[in-house]
Amino acid sequence: MIEIALVEDQEKWQKTITSYLKKYQEEKEESFAVTIFPSGNDFLKEEKKSFDLVFMDIGLPGKSGMETSKEFRKRNQETCLVFLTELSRFAVDGYEVNAYDFLVKPLDYSFFCLKMDRILSHLKQRGQDTFVIENAGELHRVKIQEIRYIESDKHYLFFHCVSGIYKMRGILDDILKSFNNRSFAKINRSILVNLAAVEGYDKTEVEIQGEKLPLSRVYKADFLSTLNQYLGAK
């Protein structure tokens, strides 16, 4: 399901866009969950839900759509942001906050569909190559190939990536399922490694880009089998 935020103060456009989204998902057999925010402040207060797509009205009263987007980008650089505007010249400002696209009111449904096709293609492509790590209201989208290994400690997971270490609540086996066919393997009950990052191993350790991690005897056979399949495919 794709989580969508609609930040729009005018009821007319709230109804138009939600009806377009409903019609589009039925025609394309997609699944959307749409949350409406009548102001930028209401949107910025939402911390429980992470959105895949945000439609942001530039002309919001009070805190403008641009001001809201700038604050939003301080804690989230990854969510796909699409501006709603009555004047296309204002859409140029979207580059300041890494907006993906813009829609000019009034909205024609056929044109809306073309835009949505492009947006969804972007979301699905990005979703195949990246993973979103969420912690304390912050989102980090990391490239899967840049994850070196994932370590479990109590109720938390620590993603050791090229760009740093990221923490989130979760279960290691759930991550392994979501990384199905992504060339990851467990080397002990608490560590999942990216096979592409493996530089060597011996009877008791696996070397991941200069770092040596413990290889459990229980997991050794499965690890070596998965590694051999990965190397054979390569």
C-alpha positions as CSV (number, residue, x, y, z in Angstrom):
1,M,0.0,0.0,0.0
2,I,1.2,3.5,-0.9
3,E,0.8,6.0,1.9
4,I,-0.1,9.5,0.6
5,A,-0.3,12.8,2.4
6,L,-2.4,15.5,0.8
7,V,-1.6,18.9,2.3
8,E,-4.3,21.2,0.9
9,D,-6.5,23.7,2.7
10,Q,-9.3,24.1,0.1
11,E,-12.1,21.5,0.4
12,K,-12.7,21.7,-3.4
13,W,-9.2,20.4,-4.2
14,Q,-9.2,17.9,-1.3
15,K,-12.3,16.3,-2.9
16,T,-11.0,16.5,-6.5
17,I,-7.6,15.0,-5.7
18,T,-9.0,12.2,-3.5
19,S,-11.6,11.3,-6.1
20,Y,-8.9,11.2,-8.8
21,L,-6.7,9.0,-6.6
22,K,-9.7,6.7,-5.9
23,K,-10.5,6.4,-9.6
24,Y,-6.9,5.9,-10.5
25,Q,-6.2,3.1,-8.0
26,E,-9.3,1.3,-9.2
27,E,-8.3,1.5,-12.8
28,K,-4.7,0.6,-12.2
29,E,-5.3,-1.9,-9.4
30,E,-3.1,0.0,-7.0
31,S,-3.7,0.5,-3.3
32,F,-3.5,4.0,-1.7
33,A,-4.1,5.3,1.8
34,V,-4.7,9.0,1.8
35,T,-4.4,11.3,4.8
36,I,-5.6,14.9,4.4
37,F,-3.9,17.8,6.2
38,P,-5.6,21.2,5.9
39,S,-2.5,23.2,6.9
40,G,1.3,22.9,6.9
41,N,1.4,22.9,10.7
42,D,-1.0,20.0,10.9
43,F,1.2,18.0,8.5
44,L,4.4,18.8,10.4
45,K,2.8,17.6,13.6
46,E,2.3,14.1,12.2
47,E,5.2,11.9,13.3
48,K,3.6,8.5,13.6
49,K,3.1,7.8,9.9
50,S,5.7,7.7,7.2
51,F,4.5,8.7,3.7
52,D,5.7,7.5,0.3
53,L,4.2,10.5,-1.5
54,V,3.2,14.0,-0.4
55,F,1.1,16.4,-2.5
56,M,1.9,19.8,-1.2
57,D,-0.2,22.9,-2.0
58,I,2.2,25.8,-2.4
59,G,-0.4,28.5,-1.6
60,L,-1.3,27.3,1.9
61,P,-2.5,30.1,4.2
62,G,-0.3,30.8,7.2
63,K,2.8,28.6,6.8
64,S,3.2,28.3,3.0
65,G,3.7,25.0,1.2
66,M,7.3,26.0,0.5
67,E,8.0,26.9,4.2
68,T,6.3,23.6,5.2
69,S,8.4,21.6,2.7
70,K,11.7,23.2,4.0
71,E,10.9,22.2,7.5
72,F,9.8,18.7,6.4
73,R,13.1,18.2,4.4
74,K,15.1,18.9,7.6
75,R,13.9,15.5,9.0
76,N,13.0,13.7,5.7
77,Q,15.0,13.9,2.5
78,E,13.6,10.9,0.9
79,T,9.8,11.1,0.6
80,C,8.5,11.9,-2.9
81,L,7.3,15.5,-2.9
82,V,4.9,16.8,-5.5
83,F,3.7,20.5,-5.5
84,L,0.2,21.6,-6.2
85,T,0.1,25.2,-7.6
86,E,-2.2,27.5,-9.6
87,L,0.8,29.1,-11.3
88,S,3.4,26.9,-13.0
89,R,6.2,29.5,-12.5
90,F,6.1,28.9,-8.7
91,A,6.9,25.2,-9.3
92,V,10.5,26.2,-10.1
93,D,11.0,26.9,-6.4
94,G,10.5,23.2,-5.9
95,Y,14.1,22.5,-6.7
96,E,15.0,24.1,-3.4
97,V,13.4,21.3,-1.5
98,N,14.1,18.5,-4.1
99,A,10.5,18.3,-5.3
100,Y,9.9,15.5,-7.8
101,D,7.2,17.1,-9.8
102,F,4.3,19.6,-9.8
103,L,0.6,19.7,-10.8
104,V,-1.0,22.9,-12.0
105,K,-4.6,23.6,-11.0
106,P,-7.2,23.1,-12.3
107,L,-6.4,19.4,-12.7
108,D,-7.5,17.4,-15.7
109,Y,-7.9,13.7,-14.8
110,S,-6.2,12.4,-17.9
111,F,-3.2,14.6,-17.3
112,F,-3.3,13.6,-13.6
113,C,-3.1,10.0,-14.7
114,L,0.0,10.6,-16.8
115,K,1.7,12.3,-13.8
116,M,0.7,9.5,-11.5
117,D,2.1,6.9,-13.9
118,R,5.4,8.7,-13.8
119,I,5.4,9.1,-10.0
120,L,4.5,5.5,-9.3
121,S,7.2,4.3,-11.7
122,H,9.7,6.4,-9.7
123,L,8.5,5.1,-6.4
124,K,8.6,1.5,-7.4
125,Q,12.0,1.7,-9.0
126,R,13.5,3.5,-6.0
127,G,11.8,0.9,-3.7
128,Q,13.6,-1.9,-5.4
129,D,17.0,-0.5,-4.8
130,T,16.7,1.2,-1.5
131,F,15.5,0.5,2.1
132,V,13.9,3.0,4.4
133,I,15.2,3.0,8.0
134,E,12.9,4.8,10.5
135,N,13.9,5.9,14.0
136,A,12.6,8.6,16.3
137,G,10.5,10.2,13.6
138,E,13.4,10.4,11.1
139,L,13.6,8.6,7.8
140,H,16.8,7.5,6.1
141,R,16.6,5.8,2.7
142,V,19.8,3.9,2.1
143,K,20.9,2.0,-1.0
144,I,20.7,-1.7,-0.4
145,Q,24.1,-2.3,-2.0
146,E,25.6,0.2,0.6
147,I,24.4,-1.9,3.5
148,R,27.4,-3.9,4.7
149,Y,25.7,-5.8,7.5
150,I,22.8,-5.6,9.9
151,E,23.2,-6.3,13.6
152,S,20.4,-7.2,16.1
153,D,20.6,-6.1,19.7
154,K,17.5,-6.7,21.9
155,H,14.6,-4.9,20.1
156,Y,16.8,-2.8,17.8
157,L,18.6,-3.3,14.5
158,F,21.8,-1.5,13.6
159,F,22.4,-1.0,9.9
160,H,26.1,-0.7,9.2
161,C,26.2,1.2,5.9
162,V,28.9,3.0,3.9
163,S,27.4,6.3,5.0
164,G,27.2,5.4,8.7
165,I,25.3,3.4,11.3
166,Y,21.5,3.7,11.5
167,K,19.2,2.3,14.2
168,M,15.6,1.2,14.1
169,R,13.3,-1.1,16.0
170,G,12.8,-4.4,14.4
171,I,13.4,-8.2,14.1
172,L,16.3,-9.5,12.0
173,D,14.3,-12.4,10.5
174,D,11.7,-9.9,9.2
175,I,14.5,-7.9,7.5
176,L,15.8,-11.1,5.9
177,K,12.4,-11.9,4.5
178,S,12.1,-8.4,3.0
179,F,15.5,-8.8,1.5
180,N,14.5,-12.0,-0.2
181,N,16.7,-12.5,-3.3
182,R,18.8,-9.6,-2.3
183,S,22.0,-11.6,-1.5
184,F,22.0,-11.4,2.3
185,A,22.8,-14.2,4.7
186,K,22.9,-14.7,8.4
187,I,26.3,-15.6,9.9
188,N,25.0,-15.9,13.4
189,R,21.7,-15.4,15.2
190,S,22.2,-11.6,15.4
191,I,24.1,-10.6,12.2
192,L,22.9,-10.5,8.6
193,V,25.6,-9.7,6.1
194,N,25.5,-8.4,2.5
195,L,27.3,-11.1,0.5
196,A,28.6,-8.4,-1.9
197,A,30.6,-6.9,1.0
198,V,32.2,-10.2,2.0
199,E,36.0,-10.0,1.5
200,G,36.9,-13.3,3.1
201,Y,36.2,-15.9,5.8
202,D,37.7,-18.6,7.9
203,K,36.4,-21.2,10.4
204,T,35.2,-18.6,12.9
205,E,35.0,-15.2,11.2
206,V,33.7,-13.4,8.2
207,E,35.5,-10.3,7.0
208,I,33.3,-7.4,5.8
209,Q,35.4,-4.6,4.3
210,G,38.2,-4.9,6.9
211,E,35.9,-5.7,9.8
212,K,35.9,-9.3,11.2
213,L,32.5,-10.6,12.4
214,P,31.9,-13.9,14.3
215,L,30.7,-16.9,12.2
216,S,28.6,-19.3,14.1
217,R,29.0,-23.0,13.5
218,V,25.2,-23.4,13.4
219,Y,24.9,-20.9,10.5
220,K,28.2,-21.8,8.7
221,A,26.8,-24.3,6.2
222,D,23.9,-22.2,5.2
223,F,26.1,-19.1,4.9
224,L,28.7,-20.9,2.7
225,S,25.9,-22.4,0.5
226,T,24.3,-19.0,0.0
227,L,27.7,-17.4,-0.7
228,N,28.6,-20.0,-3.3
229,Q,25.3,-19.6,-5.0
230,Y,25.8,-15.8,-5.0
231,L,29.4,-16.1,-6.4
232,G,28.2,-18.7,-9.0
233,A,25.5,-16.3,-10.2
234,K,28.1,-13.6,-10.5
